[in-house]
Amino acid sequence: IQAQLKQLSGLVEQILSMSMEQRKNFRLNYEEIDLKPMLETLIRQHQLKADKPMDCHLAMMDNTTIYADRTHLYNMISNLIDNAVKYSGEKADICISVTVCNGYVTVKASLVEKIGSKTQIKFQVIDNGIGIAKKDQEKVFEKFVQVVRKEDDYQGTGLGLTIVKKMVELFKGTITLESEENKG
């Protein structure tokens, strides 16, 4: 019952996020966010809820801040960590890397209109999971599509990465996937 409740709760959250994103008056609520405490909290939460052992390494500079919508940034990264855990083997080994490009560490409110051109923060979630075949990699961002091998028994909605991609694009960013089967 708890597993089904967790699954249903995740589905409702994703559908609500998708419907909010499609509303014409949808707005991102930008604020300054210190990334390290946020990511450390996310990691602890995923370690507590993981149904398998999980090691997670966070590689980033201290005092890295970004001007973004906290709720949506949190949900995007949470979804990526969740997938990394879900599609790992018996133990999830994950590395979250945050790199600041172009020499900008802190983005102030006055720069919000220049976020796309001036500031680049690169997030990477690297795992030891089952990997995805090259031919299936573009499909992972499509609605209601799950790309898993037949012998694997993963449950999901096929909405998580679709929502992540849409939100990344609203942040004027891009998302890519690099994967090899059986290598994460």
Secondary structure, DSSP 8 states (H G I E B T S, - for coil): -HHHHHHHHHHHHHHHHHHHHHSTT----EEEEEHHHHHHHHHHHHHHH-SS-EEEEEE--TT-EEEEEHHHHHHHHHHHHHHHHHTS-SSEEEEEEEEEETT-----GGGGGGHHHH-EEEEEEEE-S----GGGGGGGGSTT-----TT------S-HHHHHHHHHHHTT--------TT--
